[in-house]
Amino acid sequence: MGQKVQGTEDLYGSHMRAWQRMQDVARELFGAYGFDMIETPALEQVDTFVHGIGESTDVVRKEMFRAFSGALLDGLLAKGSESGLKPRQRMALRPEGTAGVVRAAVENNFVPQGAAPVKLWYAEPMFRGERPQKGRLRQFHQVGVEWLGAPDPASDAECIIMLMEYFKRLGFDPARLTLSINSMGDAACRPAYREKVRSFILDHADEMCEECLERAEVNPLRAFDCKNDYCREVMKGAPLAPENLCDDCAAHYAQVKRYLDAAGVAYAEDSTLVRGLDYYTRTVFEVEVAGSGVGAIGGGGRYDGLMELEGGKPTPGLGFAVGFERIVLALAAQGVELAGEEPSCVYVAGTSADERQAVFVATLSLRQAGIRAEADYQGRSLKSQFKQADKLHALLAVVLGPDEVAAGMATIRDMSTHEQVQVPMAELAEAVVARLS
Ligand code: AMP
């Protein structure tokens, strides 16, 4: 018997309904903010992620699932190196959504110079080679948005407001959500700040782990995120980003906060919030649910340099992503079921096999009227057809016996009150629709 890969899940039943609900809520809410849906390929050239996410990030260095055709792999194994491969032969499954959307925006020229911003959202599986555990999968699902061509701090605030509204509409108690924000500076002030953090780590080398010492050289800000408590304790004394912003970044951050205040959105400033991907500039944010034990349920930020990193013209942008599986867990911890009820239906029952033809026609007519209709395909008795109707959450049953069929009539039975009415067969769909509404 085949087995699914560890850290992947089959999506069906209530889990699938929950995923669909997350998309429905997103479509309605993000649509009101002017976002259209996009789907980029799950398979991209490795360079798309290396340029965008950053060579030094854990996601690119350790977690990306690489993909090779069988023919290519044979050659690679024989040679022991992929150094001779062309960029188009080096592929990976996307570990996150932003780099692919930005690649698509550059390739298809979504934001020509001087054009209005483009606003896109997606709902897609992501792939990361992590050690599977609760809330951490190798194939997981994200809903995310990317807003390209928007430099205004109002767009940072609107993005955050939309994210918080999304969580509310999914069923979260807003009082239990913690929104953390920070500003990481830009190309003007970040290099000097990075250097300060690097020096700080090297000054405290004997108090920090090996990995942080490595980070000092490749990506010093990541030391704020170290899993070792003792490193994080040392980093409490490190220079903080908001105190090292240039005037433009400081003004941008202050304006974002003024907009959030005006909208009545509560936030906590966390000067150590850095997020794992290199492309972020200025505003970054993350949302956690108190007491859920699943870590961040979503986060994002501004990435004004990313379009250029992907080969496009300088174009500011920002976005966020939320993780479906963690949202389901966090909601369940609050006693909220995201999936909603199983769908109801109308069940068409025949009193004997002689009515099979009439049942067939009646079922089709209901479906053509847009009603979820079911019938028996296994020769069940009438009693067991009613049982089946209950199991399928039928609100109404249409019962067809020899007398009804001979008279061109059908009986509609309310499954909860057991009330029955007879209607002409020709008016069945109309009568059922009227009763259901
Ligand atoms: P990130 O792209 O790492 O900022 O992740 C955005 C969101 O995706 C997180 O807040 C999580 O909700 C979710 N997420 C990230 N990695 C995983 C994973 N391995 N398994 C499940 N959800 C994840």
Boltz pocket constraint, residues with backbone or C-beta under 6 A from the ligand:
constraints:
  - pocket:
      binder: B
      contacts: [[A, 95], [A, 96], [A, 128], [A, 130], [A, 135], [A, 136], [A, 137], [A, 138], [A, 140], [A, 141], [A, 142], [A, 276], [A, 287], [A, 296], [A, 297], [A, 298], [A, 299], [A, 300], [A, 321], [A, 322], [A, 323], [A, 324], [A, 325], [A, 326], [A, 327]]
      max_distance: 6.0
